[in-house]
Amino acid sequence: MADILTIAGQGIGLGQNKIVDVALPDLYMHTSLSMPVQVIRGRRKGPILFISAAVHGDEINGVEIIRRLVKLKAIKGLRGTLITVPVVNVYGFINQSRYLPDRRDLNRSFPGSGEGSLAGRLAHAFMTEVASKCTHGIDLHTAAIHRDNLPQIRADLSHSNVEAMAQSFNAPVVVNSNLIAGSLRHACFDYDVPVIVYEAGEALRFNELAIRAGVAGVLNVMRMLGMLSIRSKAKKVTVPFVARSSTWVRAPQSGIFRMLVPMGNHVNKGDLLGIVAAPYGDQNSEVEVIATSSGVVIGRTNLPLVNEGEALFHIARFNRPDEVADSVEAFHSDLDPATDTAVPEDLPIM
């Protein structure tokens, strides 16, 4: 780790805390735009970890996770460097949209190009000014609009350094996920920067449990990397359950969907998950939604209005799904704001 870290032409020395604005292409009204990057450097050298959020502009839980993280007293004892980018897709964030104004998905545009599309230029700016200067990364996401995700880590577990980060985060579920071309994870792999993705909650909605779990998880990874000291009275870190595969259960017909199974539940193949019916109450129009495999519900739609073929439930397959469901229940209990005072140092969002 260099004594001076340079981002967007600004040098940040050991022991400094600075917010740097990375210039981006102007809005079409010629309003200047930038991507704020906060760089917190410890006085002692160590890993350089980036935490990014809102790569999809409507996924805002990560923005709050970073806001709480940088305020924590524990960060004052930092060894190494923490680089936080609470809003990567500034254009989508302004418009409350997952995508860029040209409808491109930023998370399919990495590593980008300085002469490419708007998405490509934004991706290039992030890779050049942030990711390429780091040793590790955590990318914070939620489900898409009208969908919800159980707190989970997605990572390519074929790489030992990635697996170590995924396990230490202490989410109840880890989904083994291959690298996708154009994604931030894939681009960082080419830079030899291991990255895990934290998925939790719903787009455009704060979820207090997802936020608290995210803050705690990032701190756990930082402790594993040696960036923070281990707490003397730290909670026992449980080994997360790893899902080697998952599947979506889709709507058998269009109509009004009535969900019967909550998030985190263990389901068996053939179980009744819900009913899709016509809006006018004809009992003959009701069609059952049946689990196509056994596992645990890690994602679902929140919108009762569905079209035929639409994804309704995301089921992860485990060797012991009943134990996973128990672990998820305990995880929720541990992060209940009424009982957990470890993090965050903020009033819970209701």
Phi, psi and omega in degrees: 000124183288153176297324178242122176257125184253123176229127180052040176081357180254134179268135178238120182270171178301137179084000182264155176230113187219143173259124182246135177263115176272117185295138177236165176304141182297159167291164186291349173271012182066022173281128182289150184221148178214162177253107181291132179233122177261127181246117178245115183248130174285166178282341178255144181287153181179196180300157175244108186250127172260143172240118181243148178217165178054039165299323164263122193296344181259007182261093196259351179303321181295329178298316179289324177301314181292320179302316180289321184300311186289346179272348187292142178297330182300332183293336181296338178265023186298137168247124185099207185226134174249122178245118181247136176233090187294332179225101177280308180274079183298322182296313179293323180298317179298322184265006183053042184235145176297327192254175172281166178303335179270013177070016176275150177269115181301326182280014169233018186239002180279148005278356176079186182205143179291346179244013185268206178292175177301315178299318180296321180290322177294315178299318180297319179298317180294315181295319184289315187269339185238289192301319183293346182257007185250164175255339181210163178208150173231123181252123187261128183224168167232180171289170177287177182299138181068017176231161183224143177239137169294141176309124185203157174251136173244128186201154174273101188280005176285351179248124189297323180290326175291316180299320180297319177295316182298317181292320185287337180302327176072031168287156183292336185225137171241127179255120177289114188231123179293156178290138181251129180304133179092349181278160177298319179303316182294316180296320180291327177300322178293339176267005183062038177246108179291134183226137170245155179246129174259123180244127177193136174087198189233151178298145175061019178222136171280139177231109188300317180297317180297322180291312180298317179296324179293314178299311181298320181294317178298317178299320178300316179295318180297323177293319179298325180280354181083014180278335178229153178287152179284131179292138180294329180245040182293146176293150179297129178274120179272149179283120183290156176276134183257124175266122180274347177201165178208164181214155176257136171264128188248159183293127180286340177203169176280151178156204178261124186262127174249113184275134183245353185236127181278167177298142177086356181286148171276128178235151176254153176304129181097351179293149175280121182258335182175184182223136174249127184222163174291155184286349186260010169085014178285114183298332180289345182273353184285130178235132181283146173257118188247139177296128182271351177202164176274148179163204181237137180285113180249357178198154182199164172278149175251000184258120182288345181269112188232153174253153178306132180089353181288141180290127182250314181229139173253116183248123177265138182265131179228160175290327182230071186298331179294322178290326177297315180300320177296320179295321178297319179297318178294323178299315177298319181295319182295329183262010176299124181304336181286339185241335184260116180248008183291309177213152355270173176271045181225158172291138182292147177273128181258000000 
